[in-house]
Amino acid sequence: MFSTPVWLRDLGFASWLLVGFVLIVVGVIWLLGQTSTIVMPVILASVLGAVAAPLVERLSHHRVPRGAGAGLVLLGLVAIAALVIFLVVHGISAESSEVSAQASKALDKVESSLNDAGVSTQDAKGDVKKAIPEIRETLVTGVAAGVNGLTSLVFFLSFSALATFFVLKDAPVMTRFVTSHMGLPLPVAAIVVREIASGLRNYFTGVTIVAAFNAVVVGLGALVLGVPLPGTIAVVTFVTAYIPYIGAWTAGIFAFVLALGSQGATDAFILALIIFLANGLLQNLLQPFVFGATLNLNPLAVLIVTIGGGTLFGMVGLTLAAPLTSAAVHISAALREPTEETDLAVPPAAATVP
């Protein structure tokens, strides 16, 4: 008579399970944050391995040893990255005096506009003069931090390259190991691994298409307006498009400063409008076709999961939220389809249980 209702016992048990799950997730996130020096290169290598694995498979079909094929693909990735960095750095350094002059003109125009609006900039100049004696200490600290950051960057890049090589070379062995240790029937585990890799490849294919579109639109806009370094602006727009939402702001500010210093406020705001349209209206018209064809996701869903992933997991969440969501959708659809592959995952006796 005074026993706890069944539904309340079930709810309490499910609640404790949920609390345990949340604690495990929080613990895993904390552990990954503490070991980010190693985890981040491994994540990057896994993503690059999933995206570039078909190239290694294609080379192996042409009787190229898998180790040699992995080395060739890795060299290709390094060459592409070096070319992009060279185009950006060389374009800016070759016109460094012009870029510095444009930025100085832009700052002068901003200061003039603030003074015309009644905002005094004398206090800011006075604060700068007061801070000059502290610049030496700040520079020393900054140099030390810069050396430390450079060391970390060298380690990150070298470890990422090494991990990427082994992921490309030993992908079949790693896939068999993961599928056999997931705690799922082998056919189901194979579907999970396959769809995650496919989701990553499809996502970055879609991002590349959208990035190329934005780069062409913004580069042509800068060229028509006579803004200096239109090629560099296009390359920066293309590269930063791989960083969701944050990259668009970075490239936009870079182009706006150059346009403001060289062409004036009118052309700068016209270019800003072009950038806004390229990353807003035009991209939203293109994304449904691109992500619909590659990810089978609505652009609104991509936006929601990307922002949510970035809020919870930072840059890793920004990059991986959409492809992993797409993989989850495809895994669910594949497991619902009564195919021979999924039928093998169901024990014969289980099918007779009512």
Residue pairs with C-beta under 8 A, 6 or more apart in sequence:
29 312
29 313
32 39
37 152
37 155
37 156
38 159
40 156
40 316
41 156
41 159
41 160
41 163
42 163
43 316
43 320
44 160
44 163
44 164
45 160
45 163
45 164
45 166
45 167
46 167
47 200
47 204
47 319
47 320
48 77
48 160
48 164
48 167
48 168
49 164
49 167
49 168
49 171
50 196
50 197
50 200
50 201
51 200
51 201
51 204
52 73
52 77
52 168
53 168
53 171
53 197
54 201
55 69
55 73
55 76
56 66
56 69
56 70
56 73
56 168
56 169
56 171
59 68
59 69
59 72
59 73
60 66
60 69
64 72
66 169
67 169
69 168
70 165
70 168
70 169
71 165
73 168
74 161
74 164
74 165
74 168
77 164
78 161
84 235
84 239
87 231
87 232
87 235
88 232
88 235
88 236
88 239
91 229
91 231
91 232
91 235
92 99
92 229
92 232
95 228
95 229
95 232
98 228
98 262
99 228
99 229
99 258
101 261
102 228
102 257
102 258
102 260
102 261
102 262
103 257
103 258
103 261
104 261
105 260
105 261
105 262
106 257
106 260
106 261
106 268
109 260
109 261
109 264
109 265
110 260
111 121
114 121
115 121
167 174
175 193
178 189
178 193
179 186
179 189
179 190
179 192
179 193
180 186
180 189
182 189
182 192
184 192
184 345
185 344
185 345
185 346
186 345
187 341
187 342
187 344
187 345
188 335
188 342
188 345
190 341
191 331
191 334
191 335
191 341
191 342
192 327
192 331
195 327
195 330
195 331
195 334
196 323
196 324
196 327
196 331
198 327
198 330
199 295
199 323
199 324
199 326
199 327
199 330
200 320
200 323
200 327
202 294
202 295
202 323
202 326
203 294
203 295
203 322
203 323
203 326
204 242
204 323
205 294
206 287
206 290
206 291
206 293
206 294
206 295
207 241
207 242
209 286
209 290
210 241
210 283
210 286
210 287
210 290
211 237
211 238
211 239
211 241
211 242
212 238
213 278
213 282
213 283
213 286
214 237
214 238
214 241
214 248
214 278
214 279
214 283
215 234
215 235
215 237
215 238
215 241
216 234
217 274
217 277
217 278
217 282
218 233
218 234
218 237
218 251
218 255
218 271
218 274
218 275
218 278
219 230
219 231
219 233
219 234
219 237
220 230
221 270
221 271
221 274
221 275
221 278
222 229
222 230
222 233
222 234
222 255
222 258
222 259
222 271
223 230
225 259
225 263
225 267
225 270
225 271
226 262
226 263
226 267
227 233
227 255
227 258
227 259
227 262
227 263
227 267
227 271
228 258
228 262
229 258
233 251
233 254
233 255
233 258
236 250
236 251
236 254
236 255
237 248
237 251
237 255
237 278
239 247
240 246
240 247
240 248
240 250
240 251
241 247
241 248
241 251
242 319
243 250
243 315
243 318
243 319
244 306
244 310
244 318
244 319
244 322
245 306
245 307
245 310
245 318
246 318
248 275
248 279
251 275
252 272
252 275
252 276
252 279
255 271
255 275
256 268
256 271
256 272
256 275
259 267
259 268
259 271
259 272
260 268
284 299
287 299
287 302
288 298
288 299
291 297
291 298
291 299
291 302
291 322
292 298
295 302
295 322
295 323
295 326
296 326
296 329
296 330
297 322
297 325
297 326
297 329
301 325
302 322
302 325
305 321
305 322
305 325
306 317
306 318
306 321
306 322
308 317
308 321
309 316
309 317
309 318
309 320
309 321
309 322
310 317
310 318
310 321
311 317
313 320
313 321
334 342
335 342
